[in-house]
Amino acid sequence: MHVKKGDTVVVLTGTDKGKTGAILRSIPKENKVVVAGVHIRSVHTRSNKGKGKGTVVKKEMPIHASNVRKADAPKAKKQKRNA
């Protein structure tokens, strides 16, 4: 993978396009990464005897590694075609 834990990345596609954040976790087998503050979803937790009531928790979910690039990487320029 072209990014690793701790890298600062920019999201290229999706509803969070343009947001930046640090990579919290990488999942190489699935080619996915978890970025801080990006792709946040509500996760419902079940109630347990020890933990008490069930709640709704906001959590960062994984996104595909191809949808991010390093924040300090230079932007790719379009190639000029000579006809």
C-alpha positions in Angstrom: 0.0 0.0 0.0 1.2 3.5 -0.8 0.2 4.9 2.7 0.8 3.7 6.2 -0.3 4.4 9.8 0.4 8.0 10.8 0.5 9.5 7.3 -1.6 12.6 6.7 -3.8 12.0 3.7 -6.4 13.8 1.5 -9.6 12.1 0.5 -10.1 12.1 -3.3 -13.6 10.8 -3.8 -16.9 10.4 -2.0 -18.9 12.5 0.4 -15.8 13.4 2.4 -13.9 14.6 -0.7 -11.2 17.2 0.2 -11.0 16.3 3.9 -7.6 15.6 5.4 -6.7 13.4 8.4 -4.2 11.0 9.8 -4.4 7.3 9.2 -5.4 5.5 12.4 -5.3 2.0 11.0 -4.5 0.2 7.8 -6.0 -3.1 6.6 -3.7 -4.5 3.9 -5.7 -7.7 3.2 -8.7 -5.6 2.2 -6.6 -2.6 0.9 -8.4 -0.2 3.2 -7.5 2.5 5.7 -9.2 4.2 8.6 -8.7 8.0 8.5 -9.4 10.2 11.5 -12.5 12.3 11.1 -13.5 10.8 7.7 -16.3 8.4 6.8 -18.0 8.7 10.2 -21.0 6.4 10.7 -23.4 5.6 13.5 -22.8 2.2 15.1 -25.5 0.7 17.3 -24.1 -1.2 20.3 -26.0 -3.9 22.1 -26.8 -3.8 25.8 -24.8 -6.1 28.1 -25.1 -6.9 31.8 -21.7 -5.5 32.5 -21.8 -2.5 30.3 -25.4 -1.3 30.7 -27.7 0.2 28.0 -27.1 0.0 24.3 -26.1 3.2 22.7 -25.4 4.8 19.3 -21.7 5.5 18.8 -20.1 7.6 16.0 -17.2 5.7 14.5 -14.7 6.1 11.6 -15.2 3.3 9.0 -12.6 2.1 6.6 -12.3 3.5 3.1 -10.4 2.1 0.1 -6.8 3.1 -0.1 -7.1 4.1 -3.7 -9.4 6.9 -2.6 -6.7 8.7 -0.6 -3.4 10.3 -1.4 -0.6 11.7 0.9 -1.2 15.3 1.7 2.4 16.3 0.9 2.5 14.4 -2.4 2.6 16.6 -5.5 -0.5 16.8 -7.6 -0.4 14.9 -10.9 -0.4 17.0 -14.0 -2.3 16.1 -17.1 -0.2 15.0 -20.0 -0.2 17.2 -23.1 -0.9 15.4 -26.3 0.8 16.6 -29.5 -1.4 16.0 -32.5 
